[in-house]
Structure formats: structure tokens, C-alpha cells
Amino acid sequence: MSYLDRLKTRIAETGVGDIPTEPTEPGSVSFVSAPPRPFSDAQARATLRHWHGHLRVLDPYAPPRAVDGARWQDLRDDSWWIYENFASQAVRNGWSALDLFGLLPWDNKLGGLVARLRGARNLKMAGPKATWSSWGITDWTCASAGDGLVSSGITLLWELPR
């Protein structure tokens, strides 16, 4: 059975989820994610309060074991900047806490948006996609990207061991 046949079988079995689109180049298959479920205003407010409650108690002088002091300051600064400027939009577009504030403890340059932003302040969020550039290099991530990393140990900033 070819890869494409296995893919079609999996999609038929799961029903909802990734939907194949037109190939971007011969022999490849691209995907679009299922649209995020819309949040009610009450759900969005509760999620924002939850995130704020965790961010406000992050001690700037007590970094987690996996993060050095300077990197911790950058992560905290980026977290607050994203929260203040994009969190309301992000939560309504299906971004989770892991998508925004997740970190891989063994490589604190990887994880959610905060881990990857590294001080860039030219972020553009359009629905489930975020794009930014730093030093001339454009990068991007999308909502639900953190979901696939759960089994890899992605951890929320506020849950990192001290």
C-alpha cells in the first residue's frame, strides 16, 4: 500500500482532522488543520484570567532549573508581551497555553511561540498562524503545534521544575 493510500485510509477512518489539499509539488501532500472551535466570550475571559494568574507569579529572580537567568528574563518578557498584545486574539483563534507558553525543558529554544520568538516584536497573527522575523530570518508556527509535542515533554513555563 502506498503512502497516499495509507493516508486516505487514515483520513477515512478518523473523519475529522487533517484534510488533504492539492499537492504543493509533484509527489507531495499538504494539509490544512480543522478550524478551531470558537470560544464563547465567557470561556475566552476565563482562559485569559487563568493565563494571567500564572504569568503574574513567575519570579524574575528564580528561573527554573532548565533555564539560565538571562534566558528566563527573555521568556518572561516575551510571555508578557504576547499576553498583553495577542492573547485575546489568540484564545479566540484556538491557540492553547502550550501553543503560546510551552517550552521543551531540554532545549529552551523550542516549544510554543514564546520559546521561539526570542525578543522579536514584529509578530503577526492571522487566525491559527503566527509569523515573525528576527535578524532577517522569517519563522512561523501555528495553533495546535504544541499538541503534537505533549508526548515529547513540552511543559508550560509556569510548570517547569524549580
Backbone as a printed PyTorch tensor [residue, N CA C, xyz], in Angstrom:
tensor([[[  0.8500,  -1.1700,   0.0000],
         [  0.0000,   0.0000,   0.0000],
         [  0.8980,   1.2370,   0.0000]],

        [[  0.6410,   2.1640,  -0.8910],
         [  1.4590,   3.3730,  -0.9800],
         [  1.1470,   4.3240,   0.1740]],

        [[  2.0240,   5.2930,   0.3470],
         [  1.8280,   6.2940,   1.3930],
         [  0.4860,   7.0110,   1.2060]],

        [[  0.1900,   7.4070,  -0.0160],
         [ -1.0520,   8.1360,  -0.2790],
         [ -2.2750,   7.2700,   0.0340]],

        [[ -2.2100,   5.9840,  -0.2810],
         [ -3.3140,   5.0740,   0.0430],
         [ -3.4900,   4.9480,   1.5510]],

        [[ -2.3660,   4.8260,   2.2920],
         [ -2.4480,   4.7560,   3.7560],
         [ -3.0220,   6.0470,   4.3270]],

        [[ -2.6200,   7.1590,   3.7460],
         [ -3.1130,   8.4530,   4.2000],
         [ -4.6170,   8.5730,   3.9710]],

        [[ -5.0710,   8.2000,   2.8030],
         [ -6.5050,   8.2530,   2.5070],
         [ -7.2980,   7.3340,   3.4350]],

        [[ -6.7450,   6.1560,   3.7430],
         [ -7.4040,   5.2270,   4.6540],
         [ -7.5080,   5.8340,   6.0420]],

        [[ -6.4220,   6.4430,   6.5140],
         [ -6.4360,   7.0590,   7.8470],
         [ -7.4560,   8.1860,   7.9230]],

        [[ -7.5070,   9.0030,   6.8980],
         [ -8.4680,  10.1090,   6.8880],
         [ -9.8900,   9.5660,   6.8800]],

        [[-10.1260,   8.5080,   6.1160],
         [-11.4580,   7.9070,   6.0810],
         [-11.8420,   7.3380,   7.4420]],

        [[-10.8640,   6.7810,   8.1640],
         [-11.1390,   6.2050,   9.4790],
         [-11.3950,   7.2680,  10.5350]],

        [[-10.6250,   8.3450,  10.5030],
         [-10.7410,   9.3720,  11.5410],
         [-11.8360,  10.3830,  11.2380]],

        [[-12.1570,  10.5830,   9.9970],
         [-13.2310,  11.5020,   9.6370],
         [-12.8410,  12.9600,   9.7370]],

        [[-12.6980,  13.4700,  10.9380],
         [-12.3860,  14.8790,  11.1400],
         [-10.8980,  15.0210,  11.3840]],

        [[-10.3610,  16.1680,  11.0470],
         [ -8.9480,  16.4130,  11.3090],
         [ -8.2830,  16.9720,  10.0920]],

        [[ -7.1300,  16.4590,   9.7760],
         [ -6.3840,  16.9700,   8.6430],
         [ -7.0560,  16.5470,   7.3430]],

        [[ -7.1390,  17.4700,   6.4330],
         [ -7.8040,  17.2310,   5.1600],
         [ -6.7740,  17.4380,   4.0600]],

        [[ -6.5420,  16.4660,   3.1760],
         [ -5.5620,  16.6840,   2.1230],
         [ -6.0460,  17.7660,   1.1600]],

        [[ -5.1110,  18.5700,   0.7080],
         [ -5.4170,  19.6100,  -0.2660],
         [ -4.6540,  19.2770,  -1.5390]],

        [[ -4.6560,  20.1960,  -2.4490],
         [ -3.9110,  19.9630,  -3.6790],
         [ -2.4210,  19.8530,  -3.3500]],

        [[ -1.7040,  18.9470,  -3.9870],
         [ -0.2620,  18.8380,  -3.7380],
         [  0.4420,  20.1510,  -4.0690]],

        [[  1.4260,  20.5130,  -3.2180],
         [  2.1790,  21.7360,  -3.4510],
         [  3.2730,  21.5200,  -4.4760]],

        [[  3.6920,  20.2900,  -4.6210],
         [  4.6550,  19.9180,  -5.6520],
         [  4.3990,  18.4590,  -5.9880]],

        [[  4.8340,  18.0300,  -7.1460],
         [  4.5620,  16.6390,  -7.5310],
         [  5.0510,  15.6530,  -6.4670]],

        [[  4.1770,  14.7160,  -6.1130],
         [  4.5320,  13.6760,  -5.1740],
         [  4.3670,  14.0390,  -3.7150]],

        [[  3.9210,  15.2700,  -3.4100],
         [  3.7590,  15.6600,  -2.0090],
         [  2.2890,  15.8600,  -1.6910]],

        [[  1.9850,  15.8810,  -0.4260],
         [  0.6260,  16.1210,   0.0380],
         [  0.7120,  17.2010,   1.1020]],

        [[ -0.1420,  18.2130,   1.0050],
         [ -0.1660,  19.2450,   2.0330],
         [ -1.4550,  19.0940,   2.8300]],

        [[ -1.5320,  19.7680,   3.9620],
         [ -2.6760,  19.6310,   4.8430],
         [ -3.1510,  20.9810,   5.3370]],

        [[ -4.3990,  21.0340,   5.6790],
         [ -4.9370,  22.1560,   6.4330],
         [ -5.5580,  21.5630,   7.6880]],

        [[ -5.4240,  22.2620,   8.7910],
         [ -5.9980,  21.7640,  10.0350],
         [ -7.4710,  22.0860,  10.0880]],

        [[ -8.1830,  21.3190,  10.8710],
         [ -9.5920,  21.6130,  11.0910],
         [ -9.7000,  22.9670,  11.7730]],

        [[-10.6820,  23.7700,  11.4240],
         [-10.8040,  25.0800,  12.0480],
         [-11.0370,  24.9470,  13.5490]],

        [[-10.4600,  25.8740,  14.3370],
         [-10.6450,  25.7910,  15.7860],
         [-12.1010,  26.0310,  16.1570]],

        [[-12.5180,  25.3860,  17.2600],
         [-13.8610,  25.6450,  17.7720],
         [-13.8880,  27.0540,  18.3340]],

        [[-14.9020,  27.8310,  18.0280],
         [-14.9550,  29.1850,  18.5730],
         [-15.1980,  29.1590,  20.0840]],

        [[-14.5290,  30.0400,  20.7750],
         [-14.7080,  30.1870,  22.2130],
         [-15.8300,  31.1730,  22.4630]],

        [[-16.6080,  30.9390,  23.4820],
         [-17.5730,  31.9570,  23.8940],
         [-16.7880,  33.0520,  24.6050]],

        [[-17.3970,  34.2170,  24.7540],
         [-16.7220,  35.3100,  25.4590],
         [-16.3740,  34.9110,  26.8820]],

        [[-17.2660,  34.1800,  27.5430],
         [-17.0110,  33.7530,  28.9250],
         [-15.8280,  32.7900,  28.9810]],

        [[-15.7520,  31.8540,  28.0470],
         [-14.6270,  30.9140,  28.0110],
         [-13.3170,  31.6470,  27.7410]],

        [[-13.3550,  32.5950,  26.8140],
         [-12.1490,  33.3610,  26.4880],
         [-11.6720,  34.1570,  27.7010]],

        [[-12.5950,  34.8260,  28.3980],
         [-12.2160,  35.6070,  29.5840],
         [-11.6280,  34.7040,  30.6640]],

        [[-12.2290,  33.5390,  30.8740],
         [-11.7300,  32.6080,  31.8910],
         [-10.3260,  32.1120,  31.5310]],

        [[-10.0980,  31.8100,  30.2770],
         [ -8.7800,  31.3550,  29.8340],
         [ -7.7460,  32.4550,  30.0170]],

        [[ -8.0910,  33.6810,  29.6500],
         [ -7.1640,  34.8020,  29.8130],
         [ -6.8380,  35.0530,  31.2830]],

        [[ -7.8430,  34.9680,  32.1450],
         [ -7.5940,  35.1240,  33.5940],
         [ -6.6710,  34.0180,  34.1030]],

        [[ -6.8990,  32.8070,  33.6310],
         [ -6.0640,  31.6690,  34.0360],
         [ -4.6040,  31.9130,  33.6420]],

        [[ -4.3690,  32.3040,  32.3910],
         [ -3.0130,  32.5710,  31.9330],
         [ -2.3830,  33.7080,  32.7260]],

        [[ -3.1530,  34.7810,  32.9400],
         [ -2.6340,  35.9280,  33.6840],
         [ -2.2320,  35.5210,  35.0990]],

        [[ -3.0650,  34.7070,  35.7300],
         [ -2.7660,  34.2590,  37.0830],
         [ -1.4410,  33.5190,  37.1730]],

        [[ -1.1270,  32.7340,  36.1610],
         [  0.1400,  32.0040,  36.1620],
         [  1.3120,  32.9050,  35.7950]],

        [[  1.1280,  33.8000,  34.8420],
         [  2.2240,  34.6700,  34.4130],
         [  2.6330,  35.6460,  35.5160]],

        [[  1.6560,  36.1540,  36.2550],
         [  1.9740,  37.1910,  37.2460],
         [  2.7970,  36.6810,  38.4150]],

        [[  2.8210,  35.3820,  38.6510],
         [  3.5930,  34.8510,  39.7740],
         [  4.9520,  34.2760,  39.3520]],

        [[  5.3150,  34.4130,  38.0870],
         [  6.6340,  33.9460,  37.6590],
         [  7.6910,  34.8810,  38.2480]],

        [[  8.5410,  34.3410,  39.0830],
         [  9.5560,  35.1290,  39.7730],
         [ 10.7100,  35.4270,  38.8190]],

        [[ 10.9900,  36.7190,  38.5750],
         [ 12.0740,  37.0490,  37.6430],
         [ 13.4500,  36.6240,  38.1470]],

        [[ 13.5710,  36.4210,  39.4550],
         [ 14.8730,  36.0910,  40.0310],
         [ 15.0050,  34.6170,  40.4090]],

        [[ 14.0360,  33.8120,  40.0410],
         [ 14.0860,  32.3810,  40.3510],
         [ 13.7640,  31.5750,  39.0910]],

        [[ 14.7300,  31.4740,  38.1810],
         [ 14.4620,  30.7040,  36.9610],
         [ 14.3410,  29.2150,  37.2650]],

        [[ 13.6060,  28.5020,  36.4290],
         [ 13.5390,  27.0480,  36.5820],
         [ 14.9250,  26.4290,  36.3590]],

        [[ 15.0950,  25.2090,  36.8250],
         [ 16.3890,  24.5290,  36.6830],
         [ 16.8470,  24.4310,  35.2350]],

        [[ 15.9280,  24.2570,  34.3140],
         [ 16.2840,  24.0240,  32.9110],
         [ 16.6210,  25.3030,  32.1430]],

        [[ 16.5150,  26.4690,  32.7810],
         [ 16.6630,  27.7390,  32.0680],
         [ 17.6390,  28.6440,  32.8360]],

        [[ 18.6230,  29.2220,  32.1230],
         [ 19.5340,  30.1450,  32.8000],
         [ 18.8360,  31.4940,  33.0050]],

        [[ 19.4130,  32.3280,  33.8630],
         [ 18.7840,  33.5820,  34.2710],
         [ 18.4560,  34.5330,  33.1290]],

        [[ 19.3860,  34.7220,  32.1900],
         [ 19.1530,  35.6490,  31.0760],
         [ 18.0360,  35.1400,  30.1640]],

        [[ 18.0700,  33.8570,  29.8780],
         [ 17.0160,  33.2710,  29.0220],
         [ 15.6660,  33.3530,  29.7270]],

        [[ 15.6350,  33.1660,  31.0320],
         [ 14.3980,  33.2660,  31.7980],
         [ 13.8070,  34.6700,  31.6820]],

        [[ 14.6530,  35.6890,  31.7790],
         [ 14.1680,  37.0640,  31.6280],
         [ 13.5460,  37.2580,  30.2430]],

        [[ 14.2160,  36.7490,  29.2110],
         [ 13.6860,  36.8600,  27.8470],
         [ 12.3440,  36.1400,  27.7140]],

        [[ 12.2480,  34.9340,  28.2790],
         [ 10.9980,  34.1720,  28.2020],
         [  9.8630,  34.9080,  28.9150]],

        [[ 10.1540,  35.4590,  30.0830],
         [  9.1380,  36.2170,  30.8280],
         [  8.7110,  37.4610,  30.0490]],

        [[  9.6890,  38.1960,  29.5210],
         [  9.3760,  39.4020,  28.7420],
         [  8.5210,  39.0640,  27.5270]],

        [[  8.9210,  38.0270,  26.7890],
         [  8.1570,  37.6220,  25.6040],
         [  6.7600,  37.1410,  25.9910]],

        [[  6.6570,  36.4340,  27.1230],
         [  5.3460,  35.9520,  27.5820],
         [  4.4070,  37.1100,  27.8570]],

        [[  4.8970,  38.1000,  28.5900],
         [  4.0390,  39.2480,  28.9080],
         [  3.7110,  40.0500,  27.6580]],

        [[  4.6690,  40.1950,  26.7600],
         [  4.4090,  40.9470,  25.5310],
         [  3.3270,  40.2580,  24.7050]],

        [[  3.4280,  38.9370,  24.5630],
         [  2.4010,  38.1900,  23.8260],
         [  1.0630,  38.2870,  24.5470]],

        [[  1.0740,  38.1120,  25.8580],
         [ -0.1740,  38.1800,  26.6160],
         [ -0.8470,  39.5420,  26.4260]],

        [[ -0.0950,  40.6110,  26.5890],
         [ -0.6720,  41.9550,  26.5080],
         [ -1.1340,  42.3360,  25.1030]],

        [[ -0.4660,  41.8280,  24.0870],
         [ -0.7580,  42.2570,  22.7180],
         [ -1.5480,  41.2650,  21.8700]],

        [[ -1.4800,  39.9750,  22.1920],
         [ -2.0710,  38.9830,  21.3010],
         [ -2.9310,  37.9170,  21.9690]],

        [[ -2.9130,  37.8180,  23.2750],
         [ -3.5960,  36.6970,  23.9370],
         [ -5.0890,  36.6670,  23.6540]],

        [[ -5.7380,  37.8090,  23.6780],
         [ -7.1820,  37.8430,  23.4370],
         [ -7.5130,  37.3060,  22.0420]],

        [[ -6.7680,  37.7530,  21.0660],
         [ -6.9550,  37.2780,  19.6920],
         [ -6.6050,  35.7930,  19.5890]],

        [[ -5.5050,  35.3980,  20.2220],
         [ -5.0350,  34.0190,  20.1210],
         [ -6.0490,  33.0360,  20.7060]],

        [[ -6.5840,  33.3400,  21.8760],
         [ -7.5130,  32.4150,  22.5170],
         [ -8.7760,  32.2520,  21.6710]],

        [[ -9.2040,  33.2950,  21.0360],
         [-10.4000,  33.2160,  20.1810],
         [-10.1290,  32.4700,  18.8720]],

        [[ -8.8550,  32.3540,  18.5120],
         [ -8.4810,  31.6330,  17.2990],
         [ -7.9810,  30.2220,  17.5760]],

        [[ -8.2090,  29.7330,  18.7990],
         [ -7.9040,  28.3440,  19.0980],
         [ -6.5030,  28.0570,  19.6060]],

        [[ -5.7290,  29.0690,  19.9460],
         [ -4.3890,  28.8520,  20.4830],
         [ -4.5020,  28.3800,  21.9260]],

        [[ -3.7460,  27.3610,  22.2740],
         [ -3.7500,  26.8370,  23.6390],
         [ -2.5920,  27.4490,  24.4270]],

        [[ -2.5870,  27.1960,  25.7220],
         [ -1.4730,  27.6480,  26.5610],
         [ -0.1630,  27.0200,  26.0840]],

        [[ -0.1900,  25.7350,  25.6960],
         [  1.0280,  25.0960,  25.1920],
         [  1.5020,  25.7420,  23.9000]],

        [[  0.5730,  26.1200,  23.0340],
         [  0.9470,  26.7760,  21.7770],
         [  1.6750,  28.0850,  22.0320]],

        [[  1.2600,  28.7960,  23.0550],
         [  1.8630,  30.1000,  23.3550],
         [  3.0090,  30.0020,  24.3540]],

        [[  2.8050,  29.2980,  25.4590],
         [  3.7310,  29.3470,  26.5890],
         [  4.4530,  28.0260,  26.8630]],

        [[  4.3950,  27.0830,  25.9420],
         [  5.0590,  25.8020,  26.1260],
         [  6.5590,  25.8820,  25.8730]],

        [[  7.3040,  25.0340,  26.5440],
         [  8.7590,  25.0170,  26.4290],
         [  9.2440,  23.5770,  26.5420]],

        [[ 10.1940,  23.2090,  25.7010],
         [ 10.8190,  21.9020,  25.8360],
         [ 11.9810,  22.0550,  26.8160]],

        [[ 11.9000,  21.4340,  27.9670],
         [ 12.8970,  21.6650,  29.0150],
         [ 14.3360,  21.3620,  28.6170]],

        [[ 14.5660,  20.3890,  27.7440],
         [ 15.9340,  20.0510,  27.3640],
         [ 16.4710,  20.9570,  26.2650]],

        [[ 15.6370,  21.7710,  25.6490],
         [ 16.0920,  22.7590,  24.6570],
         [ 15.1500,  23.9370,  24.7440]],

        [[ 15.4980,  24.9260,  25.5660],
         [ 14.5660,  26.0160,  25.8280],
         [ 14.4440,  27.0180,  24.6870]],

        [[ 14.9740,  26.6700,  23.5110],
         [ 14.7370,  27.4760,  22.3130],
         [ 13.5730,  26.9160,  21.5030]],

        [[ 13.0470,  25.7630,  21.9400],
         [ 11.9710,  25.0930,  21.2080],
         [ 10.7320,  24.9720,  22.0790]],

        [[  9.6010,  24.9060,  21.4330],
         [  8.3360,  24.7550,  22.1310],
         [  7.2880,  25.6230,  21.4710]],

        [[  6.5320,  26.3300,  22.2900],
         [  5.4840,  27.2030,  21.7920],
         [  6.0400,  28.5240,  21.2620]],

        [[  5.1530,  29.4340,  21.0070],
         [  5.5280,  30.7220,  20.4220],
         [  6.5310,  31.4800,  21.2790]],

        [[  6.3120,  31.5380,  22.5780],
         [  7.2140,  32.2760,  23.4630],
         [  8.6400,  31.7390,  23.3720]],

        [[  8.7940,  30.4320,  23.3470],
         [ 10.1280,  29.8310,  23.2860],
         [ 10.8450,  30.1740,  21.9900]],

        [[ 10.0970,  30.4010,  20.9360],
         [ 10.6960,  30.6170,  19.6190],
         [ 10.8170,  32.0840,  19.2360]],

        [[ 10.0800,  32.9540,  19.8830],
         [ 10.0360,  34.3700,  19.4970],
         [ 11.3670,  35.0740,  19.7140]],

        [[ 12.0420,  34.8090,  20.8010],
         [ 13.3710,  35.3390,  21.1080],
         [ 13.4910,  36.8460,  20.9210]],

        [[ 12.5310,  37.5770,  21.4870],
         [ 12.6000,  39.0300,  21.5010],
         [ 12.0650,  39.7340,  20.2690]],

        [[ 11.6820,  39.0230,  19.2380],
         [ 11.1410,  39.6760,  18.0360],
         [  9.8450,  40.3890,  18.3980]],

        [[  9.6810,  41.5890,  17.9080],
         [  8.4740,  42.3690,  18.2160],
         [  7.7020,  42.7420,  16.9550]],

        [[  7.8670,  41.9370,  15.9120],
         [  7.1420,  42.1670,  14.6610],
         [  6.1960,  41.0120,  14.3590]],

        [[  5.6290,  40.4440,  15.4070],
         [  4.7360,  39.2960,  15.2860],
         [  3.4510,  39.6920,  14.5700]],

        [[  3.0210,  38.8040,  13.6820],
         [  1.7300,  38.9620,  13.0130],
         [  0.9690,  37.6620,  13.2090]],

        [[ -0.2240,  37.7890,  13.7780],
         [ -1.0580,  36.6030,  13.9810],
         [ -2.2840,  36.7220,  13.0860]],

        [[ -2.4990,  35.7030,  12.2910],
         [ -3.6520,  35.6580,  11.4020],
         [ -4.3330,  34.3150,  11.6140]],

        [[ -5.3820,  34.3200,  12.4310],
         [ -6.0840,  33.0730,  12.7280],
         [ -5.1640,  32.0940,  13.4170]],

        [[ -5.0030,  30.9020,  12.8480],
         [ -4.1880,  29.8860,  13.5040],
         [ -2.6870,  29.9870,  13.1940]],

        [[ -2.2390,  31.0320,  12.4880],
         [ -0.8310,  31.1230,  12.1050],
         [ -0.1950,  32.3890,  12.6620]],

        [[  1.0210,  32.2410,  13.1630],
         [  1.8130,  33.3680,  13.6560],
         [  3.1130,  33.4160,  12.8670]],

        [[  3.4910,  34.6080,  12.4280],
         [  4.7040,  34.8010,  11.6470],
         [  5.5030,  35.9460,  12.2500]],

        [[  6.8070,  35.8320,  12.2790],
         [  7.6880,  36.8890,  12.7650],
         [  9.0460,  36.7170,  12.0970]],

        [[  9.8910,  37.7290,  12.2380],
         [ 11.2480,  37.6040,  11.7190],
         [ 12.2160,  38.1950,  12.7300]],

        [[ 13.4110,  37.6560,  12.6960],
         [ 14.4730,  38.1270,  13.5720],
         [ 15.7870,  38.0330,  12.8080]],

        [[ 16.4940,  39.1350,  12.7520],
         [ 17.7660,  39.1830,  12.0510],
         [ 17.6270,  38.7150,  10.6020]],

        [[ 16.5110,  39.0880,   9.9740],
         [ 16.2910,  38.7740,   8.5720],
         [ 15.7800,  37.3800,   8.2810]],

        [[ 15.5560,  36.5910,   9.3050],
         [ 15.0590,  35.2210,   9.1050],
         [ 13.6060,  35.1680,   9.5610]],

        [[ 12.7270,  34.7700,   8.6510],
         [ 11.3070,  34.6670,   8.9570],
         [ 11.0150,  33.2740,   9.5060]],

        [[ 10.1900,  33.2400,  10.5460],
         [  9.7930,  31.9770,  11.1440],
         [  8.2850,  32.0060,  11.3630]],

        [[  7.7090,  30.8580,  11.6220],
         [  6.2630,  30.7980,  11.8490],
         [  5.9380,  29.5690,  12.6880]],

        [[  4.7640,  29.6090,  13.2650],
         [  4.1950,  28.4630,  13.9640],
         [  2.6820,  28.5860,  13.8600]],

        [[  1.9740,  27.6060,  14.3400],
         [  0.5230,  27.6630,  14.2490],
         [ -0.1370,  27.0740,  15.4850]],

        [[ -1.3950,  27.4160,  15.6530],
         [ -2.1760,  26.8620,  16.7540],
         [ -2.1960,  25.3470,  16.6200]],

        [[ -2.1800,  24.6780,  17.7440],
         [ -2.1660,  23.2160,  17.8480],
         [ -0.8160,  22.6050,  17.5440]],

        [[  0.1940,  23.4000,  17.2460],
         [  1.5340,  22.8420,  17.0200],
         [  2.0480,  22.1960,  18.2990]],

        [[  1.7330,  22.7770,  19.4520],
         [  2.1800,  22.2260,  20.7280],
         [  1.5210,  20.9100,  21.0780]],

        [[  0.3410,  20.6550,  20.5320],
         [ -0.3740,  19.4230,  20.8640],
         [  0.4340,  18.1810,  20.5030]],

        [[  1.1360,  18.2290,  19.3890],
         [  1.9310,  17.0920,  18.9610],
         [  3.1720,  16.8830,  19.8070]],

        [[  3.5340,  17.8660,  20.6120],
         [  4.7360,  17.7680,  21.4350],
         [  4.4490,  17.2920,  22.8550]],

        [[  3.1920,  17.1010,  23.2130],
         [  2.8440,  16.7160,  24.5770],
         [  3.6010,  15.4640,  24.9980]],

        [[  3.6600,  14.4760,  24.1290],
         [  4.3670,  13.2430,  24.4720],
         [  5.8740,  13.4470,  24.5190]],

        [[  6.3550,  14.5630,  23.9680],
         [  7.7880,  14.8520,  23.9930],
         [  8.2130,  15.5780,  25.2590]],

        [[  7.2540,  15.9610,  26.0890],
         [  7.5950,  16.6110,  27.3420],
         [  7.4420,  18.1180,  27.3430]],

        [[  6.7770,  18.6890,  26.3340],
         [  6.5680,  20.1350,  26.3540],
         [  5.8490,  20.5020,  27.6540]],

        [[  6.3110,  21.5750,  28.2660],
         [  5.8200,  21.9680,  29.5760],
         [  5.5100,  23.4550,  29.5730]],

        [[  4.4730,  23.8380,  30.2590],
         [  4.1600,  25.2530,  30.3820],
         [  5.2170,  25.9400,  31.2340]],

        [[  5.5360,  27.1820,  30.9020],
         [  6.5560,  27.9270,  31.6420],
         [  6.3370,  27.8580,  33.1470]],

        [[  5.0920,  28.0000,  33.5480],
         [  4.8010,  28.0470,  34.9780],
         [  4.8060,  26.6660,  35.6460]],

        [[  4.9770,  25.6100,  34.8660],
         [  5.0380,  24.2660,  35.4320],
         [  6.4370,  23.6660,  35.4110]],

        [[  7.4220,  24.4250,  34.9430],
         [  8.7990,  23.9180,  34.9180],
         [  9.3150,  23.7160,  36.3400]],

        [[ 10.0330,  22.6200,  36.5880],
         [ 10.5480,  22.3760,  37.9430],
         [ 11.5470,  23.4460,  38.3650]],

        [[ 11.4410,  23.8510,  39.6230],
         [ 12.3420,  24.8640,  40.1820],
         [ 13.5380,  24.2060,  40.8120]]])
